């Protein structure tokens, strides 16, 4: 047994994207690279590679395929593809670079590599967290760390419960998005079980983790990620039309569901210029993942108003480094103007008294050409080609 023991132990949006990739872009070749944004990252490389070896032995089980078949927007041919799917070890390389920092690169067919990101990040996070679980005498103590985590989680639940009881946050709802940077698989399950017990389903609305959604009877949550829009920069469309092409392809596949548009791959201002009446009507709402959330939501509401759409019929989903305090504050400001929902990740699944890794694996190349993410927070940008970054900024009028 390894850290990851099911291919369902991933984020739901990976499956959603994989189906469209299979149908529209099965020959596309991509490259991803790992980055740690907050700490020197020099874990035991042998342990990481051993876990990746195990990950590449996994297959979807019949029971898992039956569950996925029950989700109405997964099509029969995609389920049959998953029946024969297995991650290929040749597509991922993990080593330490000359500075003893972790270097991971994934390269191969998009349809075959899209499933690596989330479980590999979860592996890295869990191995790191294990070695950070040290008690007051300097000894490793995972038990003490988990007990500390339970105390912190109880305090979070108490904070939110108090606000709910006093009626300060009517119609408040949130979901778990914490798979990739969780403390451990075991702790993730504990958090979800605790939240499910503490809050009614219309408050705690689900999880992005499809394994736990199946196991615990929770709603799977997710739409597209940044790589979906990044890849469209190199999928045969004129660059200024890449976001439009990405949204068109999504709509064509899912006919309106799941319908939350990601807004920050080339900045929110560029997104709004392309998010016209057609898209604004078809998508249920938009997701904030970088930049100032207050100004973002104000601009989104104004945009809907200009298009003649009642903002109260749409949803603003916040997912950027959230905790309950930030979520409550945003809800109190905006809930009377637009529907509000929150996706909370690391603060739920890795708040146990240690500093979690801020790790990502992002697409850097598609079909042999660079792609980039130039969002509204400088520290979250992804770009390895300076000339392409300058060109992309010029095309999308990014300052």
C-alpha positions, 0 to 999 in steps of 0.5 A: 500500500502507498500514499495513493491507492486509488486513481479516484483519489484526485480532484474531480475537475481532472476527470472532467477535463480528461473527457473533453481532452479525449474527445477533442484533443487526443493527440495533444502533447504537453509538458508540466513542471513542479514548483514549490513557492514557499520553502526549500524542498529537498525530500528523500527522492527515493521515497517520492519515486517509490510512491510514484512507482506505486501510483503507476500500478493503479487501475480504476476498479469496476466499482469505481467505474460503476460510480463514475457511470452514475454521474450523468455527464460522463459518457460511455466511451470515456468510462471505457477509456478509463477501464483500460487507463494506467499512468505511464511511468515513462512520462514522469521524472523526479530527481534532485537538481544541483541545488538539492531541490526537488525537480519534477517534470511530466511530459507526454500525451495530454490525455495520458498525463493529465492525471499525474498532477494531483496525486503527485502533489499529495504524495509530496505534501504527505511525505514532507508533512510526515517529517515535520511532525515533531513533538516538543522533545524533537521526536517524530509524533504524527499522533500529536500533530493530528491531535493538534489538528483536531483542536484547530479544526474544532475551533474553526467549526466553532467560529463558523457555527457561531456565525451561522447561529446568529444569522450573520451569514445566511445561505453560506456554503463551502466545499473542500478543495484540499487534496493536493496539499493535504497533511495526509490521506487519513487526515483528509478523511477525518476533516471531511467526516467532521465537516459532514457531521457538523454542517448540513449539506446545503452549508458543506456542499461537497468535496473536489476529491472524487474518492471521498465523494464516492466513499462518504456520499458527498457531492463531487465539486469541480469544473476546469483548471488553469491548464485547460485555458493555457493549452488553448493558447497552442491548440490551433486558435489565434492567441487572442481567441484562445479563451473563447475557444476554451469556453466554447469547447467546454460548453460543447462537451457539457452543454451547460454543466459544470458551468463555472468559468475560471477568470484569471489565466491572462488576468481578469480584465482580459477575461471580462473583455471576452466574457460576453453576453453569450458566455455570461448567460451560459455559465452559471458563474465565475471563479476567483483564484488570484488578485484582490477578491473584493475588487474582483467581485465588484467588477464581476457584478458590474459586468453582469449589470452591464450585460443586463443579467441579474447578478443574483442569478449567478454565482461568484466562487472564491478559491484563493487561499481561503479560511473561514474568516476571509470567507465570512467577511466576503459573504457578508459584503456580497451575499445580497448582490450575487450568489456566493460560494467558497472552496477551501483547501489547505486551511482545512486539510493541512492546518495542523500546526506545521507550515504546509508546502505551497506546491504546484505542478503547472503546464509550461508547454503544449504541442512543443510551444510555450504556454503561460499563466499570467494571473492577478497575483504575481507570485502565482504566475507560471511562465518559463519563456520570457519572450512568450510572456512579453508577447502574451502580455502585449496580446492581452493588454496586461500591464 
